[in-house]
Amino acid sequence: MKLSQVLNRQHIGFMFKKHWIVQGKRVPIDTGVENLLKEKGIPVEDALEFVKEKPEPREKINIVGPYEPQLPLDENHPEYKPRPCLTLTNKNVLLEGISQAQILTKTIVAENKLPSKIEELAAITVPKSVHEGVKKAILSSNVFDCEQKKLPKIKDPVRPAYNFPRILGITDRRRNQIITNKLLQLVEKCSDIDMWQSRHVLNEVECRTVFDKEDDLIQFQDVSNILVTSNKPLKHNMVERDIPFVEIPDLYPVKHTITLQSEHFYNEESLYPIQPRIERHHPHTTWLHFNKTEVGNIYETEVTDKQIYGRALTHAFNIAAACAKQLHGEEVRDLPDPIHVNCIQTNGQNYHFGIFELNTLNVDGTEGTKNVWYCKNNLKLYDRSCYVQGTPVLENYNPKVYGYINAFYNC
């Protein structure tokens, strides 16, 4: 290419960029004017700070919303107490299961035994149409519901690193809600009008009991998924004398408060969800759901059957004790009349039935007046309920479970 005068010309844009880079690296020269002005007492201000607009202080406005702002958890919190409280919630279980629950509540247990009145009511023949309704309720909760959410990951102990495909389906919380509400509706349909008119059915109610045991402050916080109340106190005739009770065990060297979380923020008063001025405020039957995705050990191990049994015992004690403290005051010890509470715990397939008799809130030691727990555990309502080659299938339906549910409601 022939060089010419045009090709030797400088590109003005390129020249400007290079010049900008060179000038940007220049170091400002200190002229000493700032020090001279300061010596003479003349204030010096930064030009950028001088031209910056100073914002006016804004007045805080308290906006009324659905929730109040949470207070910081420190010593100034209104519920802060220097004495720690050992708390058991409905999300965790006791390490030693029912044995530890017996010690905490000072309770003796009649295993696989319910009062004779309950057995007689459970043996009453129910029309075939009712059992057909129970089967439809099982299929509705396991197959026909339209909920599609991610189910827990599948784990293979042999291949722990293998990732199985995620499955969409009905969650355990949803299954328990559907089948419990449908079974309770069927029971009410088959009961006398005077019976269900004397009942209240409450959903997701909280209950709290605070008590002392051997210099430890213990608190039970529970949620009754369904609480059935009545206008009269529930009474069971416990006249059987030939029942082999399981006495309160000794867990030494394990302490009875193991796995109970220590808290400094709590309310010292017990809580029963219904005021005594309400006509139907007496506890009758409580339904407790065992959702495997929500309830677990603090050590992340599998929940055992004994821990499930202990969970039902502490739940029934919590409701009975809260009701007793509402009626007789926080300092009550031995009750003038026992308080009975029916308890049904289920995961939608396995059912655990129990009746708690609260005689005392003095749970220190193992001597003196004791509470009583009658239970019948591991009654399976069905073996399998799912789709098989596109057809909804229900296998091995057990009609005895509905018989006990009906007996608990009508006793």
N, C-alpha and C positions, 0 to 999 in steps of 0.2 A: 504494500500500500504506500502511495506517495504521501510524505508528510507535507502539510500545508499550514498556513497561518491559522486556519479555522480549528484544526485538530489540536493546536497548542493552547487553545483557550481553556481557562479554569471554569469548572462547573460551579455556579454560584451556590446551589443548594448544598453540595458536598463541602464547599469551603465554609459555609455557615455552621454546619454541624461540627466540623473539626474545631472551629473557633470557639464554639459554645463549650466544648469539652475542655479546651485549654483554659478558658476564662473561669470555668467552674472549679478548677483546682487551685485558684489563687487563694492565698492566705491573707485575711484582713490584717492590716497594719495597725498596731496599737499606737495611737497618737498621744495617749496620756491625758486626753481631755476629760475622761470619766473620773480619773483620780483627782484631777485638779478641781473639778466641780464638787466632788465629795468633801475635799479639804475646806472649801469655802461654804459648806453647809447647804449647797443647792441639791435638792433631790433629783435623782436620775431614774427614769422609768423606761422600761422596754417599750419600744414603739408598737410591737405586736400586742402586748398586754394592754397598752393604752387604748388602742382602737377596738379591742374586743368588748362586746356588749356584756355587761354583767346581768345575769338572769335574776329576776326578782324572786324572793322566796315564795314557794307555793304553799298554800294552806291545805293541810291534809283533810280529806273528806271521808267520813266513814260511810261506806256503801253497804246497804243492807242486802245481803245475799242469802243463798240457801244454806251456806255453812259459815260458821264463825271461824276466824283464823285461829290456828292452833298455837297455843302458848309454848314457849321453849321449855324443854324438860330440864329444869334446874331446881335449885333449892327454893326459888320464889314461886314455883308452881303451886296452885292451891291444893292439889292432891299429893304433894310430896310429904312423905313420912320418914323420919330417921330409922324407924324399925322396919326391917325388910319383911315382905310378905311373900310366902311361897305359893305360887299360883299354878293351878291346873286348868287349862282351857279345853274346849271341845276339839281343838286341832291336834292335840298330842295325847299320848297314852302313858300309863304307868309302866315302869320297867318290869316289875314283878307281877303285873296284871292283877288278877282278882285277889291274890294273897295280900298284896300291898294295899288294895282298896279295903279289904277287911280290917286291916290295922288302922288305916286312916279314919274309917267311919265306925270302928268298934262294932263290927257286924259278924254274926254267924250265918252260915249259908246252908240251905237245904237244896242240894243238887238234884236236878231232874225231878223236882217235886213242886206241885202247885196245890193250892187249897182244893178240897173236895168239891166245893161249889163250882169252881172254874172247870174242873174235869167233867162235872155233870153237864154244864152248859155247853162245853165243847163237843160232847157226845151227841147232842141233839141233831137229828137228821135235818138237813137243809135241802130245800127244793133243787132239782137239777138245773133249773134256769139260773139260779144264783151262781152255781159253779161255772156255768157257761159264761156268765158275766165276769167272773174272776179270770177265766182263760182269755177273754177278750182284753181285759185290763193288762194282763201279762204281755200279750202280743202288742198292745198299743204302746207300752213303755219300752219294748225292746226292738220292735220291727217297724211299726206303722208311723211312729213320730217322724216329723220332717226335719228335725234338727240335724245339721251336718257340721260338726266341728272336729278339729284335730284331736284324735285320741292319743293317750300316752304312747311313747315309743316302745316298740317291742324289743326286748333284750333276750339274747340267748346266752346262758352261762357257758356253754361250750365254745361259742364264738362271740366273745364280748365286743370285739371291734367291728362286727358286721352290722351295717346299717340297713335295716328293713325298710321297705316303703311305708310312708306314713298313711294311716287309715283314717278316713273321715266317717263319723257316725254319731251316735247319741251318747252324750256324756253320762257318767254315773249319777251326777247330781240331778240331771233331768229325768233319768229313769226312775230314781227313787221318788221324786216329787210326783210323777204321773201315777205310778202304781199305788203309792200310799193314799193319794187323794181319791183315786177310783175305788180302792178297797173300802175306805171310810165311807164313801158315798153309798156303796152297796150295803154296808152294815146299817146305815141309817135308814135306807129304804125298807129293810127287812125288820126293823125294830118298831115297837109300839110308838104311837104319837106322843104319849106321855113321857116316854123315855127320851126321845131326841129333842123334845121341847124343854127338857130340864138340863140340856147340855149346851156348852159353848165350844166352838172349835177355833183355835187361834193358830196362826202360822208364824214361824220364825220369831219366837219370843225369847228374850234373854232372861237369865236367872243367875243370881249371884249369892254365895254364902261365904261368910267370913267367920272363922272359929279358931280357938286356941287348942293346941294339943302339945302337951309336954314342953312348954316354954317356946313353942313355934307358932307363929301366926300363919294360918293356911287359908287359902281362898280358892273356891271352885267357881269358875266362870263357864257357863254352859249356854247353848242355844237349843231350845226344844223346837224341832222342825214342825211338829204338830202337837199342841197341848189341848186336850179335851178336859174341860172343867164341868162341874155339876153344882146344883143348888144345895146338895147335902154332902157331908164328908163321906168319903169312900170307907166302907167297913168290910173287913174280912174276918170270918170266924176261925181263928187259929187255935183250934182245940185239939189237933192231933198231937199226941204225946209220944208216938212211936217213930218220929222222924229222926233219922241219924243226921244231926247237924255237923257241919265242918267247923270246928272251933277256930278261933283267931290264931294264926300261925306265928312263928318266930322267924324273922328274916335275918337274924344276926349272922354275919357282921354287917349286913346291908341295912342302912338306916331307912326308916319308912318314908322319909321325905326326898329320896333320891329321884332325880329327873324333874323335880318341881322347880320352876324358874323363879328366881328371887327378883322382886320388884320393890321399888320405893315409891311408885306412883299408883295409888289405889284408893278406893273408898272403903272406909271401915264399916259401913252399914250394909246389911244384906238387902237383896232386891228380889221381890216376888212380883211378877208382871201384872197382877190384878189387885186392885184395891179392895179392902174388905167390905166397902159399902156396896159393891156390885153383888147382885143376888147369887150368880153362879160363879163364885170365885174359888171354890174348893177344887184342888187338883184331883183329877181322876185317872187319866191315861196320857202318857207322854210317848211320842214317837221320836226315835232317835235314828238318824241316818248315818250309816258308816260309808262314807265316800272314800275310796282308796286313794284318789288323787288329792285329797285334802287332809286326811288324818294320817299321822305317821309318828314314828319315834324321833326323838331329837338326835339320835345317832344314825338316822337314815337306814335302819334295818327294817326288814319286813315285820309287819304287825302280826303277832301270834294270836291264837284263839283265846288264850287266857287273858291277854291284854284287852281283847274285845269284850270279854265277859266283865272285866273290871271296869271298863268304860261305862257299861250300862248301870253297874252298881253305884258308881260315884255320881252319875247323872240323876238317878232316882233319889239318892240321898240329898243332892243339891236342891232339888225342887221341894222335897218334903221339909228340909231344914229351913229353907227360905220362907215357906208358908208358916212353919212353927214360930219363927222369929217375928213374923208379921203379926201373928195372933197373940203371942205371949211375951214379946219383947226380946231384945238382943241378949239379955243375960239369962235366958231360960236354960235350964239343965234337964232334969227329968220332967217329961211331959205328963200332964194329968190324964190325957187320953192319947193313945197312939195315933199317928197319921199314916195312912196307907196310900201308896201311889203305884199304879200299874205302869210298866215300862215295856215298850216294844222296840227293839233295835233290829235294823235290817239293812242289808246292802242291795235290796231288790230281789234277792234269790234266797239267802239264808235268813232265818228269823230266830231271834232270841227273846223269850218272854220271861218277865220277872215281876215280882211283887215285893215292894219294900215296905217294911213296917218300922217306922221311926218311933223309938221309945225314949231316947235320951240324946242330948247334945253334949253330954259330958263324956268325951271320947278319950280321956286319959286312961292309960293302963288297959288291962284286959279283965278286970274284976267288976262286979256290980251289974247294973242294968245294961243290956246289950240290944242292939238293933238286929233285925232279922231280914234275910233276903231269900225269897223263894224263887227258883228259876228253872226254866226248861230251855235248853240251848240247842242250836244246830238243827232246827227243823227246816228242811229244804222245800221250798214251794214248787220248784220244777228243776229238771236237769238241764234242759237246753231250750232256748227260744231264739230262733234265727231263720234265715232263708236257706233252704236246701233246694238247689237247682231251680231257683226262682219261685219257690213255694214257701209261704210262712209255716213253720213247724214248731209245735210245742210238745216236748217229750216229758213223760212221767210227772204229770200234775199231781200234787199232794193235797187232797181236800182237808186234811187235819189242820193245816195252817189257818185256813179261813175260819175253822171252828173255834180256834183259840182267840182269834181277833174278835169274832162275834161275842165270845164269852167275856172278854175283857171289857167290851163296850157296854154289855147288858148286865154286868154284875152289880 
